[in-house]
Amino acid sequence: MWDEILKAKTGPMKLAFALRYGLTNEWQSTEQVIFRMRETGKRTAGDFSKNTAVVVFKKLVRQGKAQMKDSSHVSNADGKTRHDYEWKLADDIVKAEWESKVDAMISKDTPFEQIYKRLADELKFHTPSMKEVGQYLKDNYQRHKLWSNLWSKKDSISKAKAKAVETKRYQVYSKFIKKVLKDEGGAFGMQGFLDTGNKLKGFNERYLKYVISDAIDHDNWLGQLKDGDYYLKE
């Protein structure tokens, strides 16, 4: 019986609703998330009591889509502990979503305005800034020689000219590459990385190739054989 109650509280519709209309990249209390859902999601948010919201948010945490921190405190009035939590979207979850959407939009000479409008229409409050999207395009795609707002896929993944900034995302991909090669116990081809990576949520093939290219050009832990396979120098 309890299992059935939990399933009703944490169905796919409620999870999707909380992700779209409630959680953001900033920490919010349970009450703040509920208020935001009622402001942005309107009538449907009426299904969320505080207890239901906590159950839903905790499930999103288990799925790796949200983060939680305990904000319980002792009341000055009666000395009792008031249990509560704060919530936010998991790091990079929004970024991974919009980057994959951008990847799907790019063809030949795709206008920046078209890309950004579609992102805004689909992601609403979670839309990245124009600067973030512009930087992603600059890092991963080819700008038109005459019209700076037009973007196309590169003919091939170019070698990194300058050492990349090792962001948290970069470090995650570096660890992924090292783990795959250590598990393999020897050299491994690109297709092997892709087969493994495509099983992971938010995996980006283009960014993987960028990190591999950068590591070969500027670091001393990754090498490439003549047949194209990669190996650890460490």
TAQUI-V798562 format. One line per field, one symbol per residue. phi: phi as a letter, one per 40 degrees, with the letter a starting at -180 (. if undefined). burial: + if it has 16 or more other C-alpha atoms within 10 Angstrom, else -. A space follows every 10 residues. Layout:
BEGIN
phi: ???
burial: ???
END
This chain:
BEGIN
phi: .ccccccccb cdcccccccc bbcbcbcbcd ccccdccccc cgddcccbcc cccccccccc cccgcabbbc bcaccccbgc cccabbbacc dgcccccccc ccdcccbcfc cddccccccc cccfcccccc cccccccccb bbcccbbccb bbcccacccc cbdccccdcd cccccccccc ccccgacacd cccccccccb cgcbcccdcc cccccccbbb bbbbcccgcb accc
burial: --------++ ---++--+++ +++++-++++ +-++++++-- +---+--+-- --++-+++-+ +---++++-- ---------- ----++++++ ---++--++- +++-++--++ ++--++--+- --+--+++-- --+---+--+ +++------+ +++------+ ---------+ --++-+++-+ +-----++-- --+---+--- -+++--++++ +++++++--- -+++-----+ ++--
END
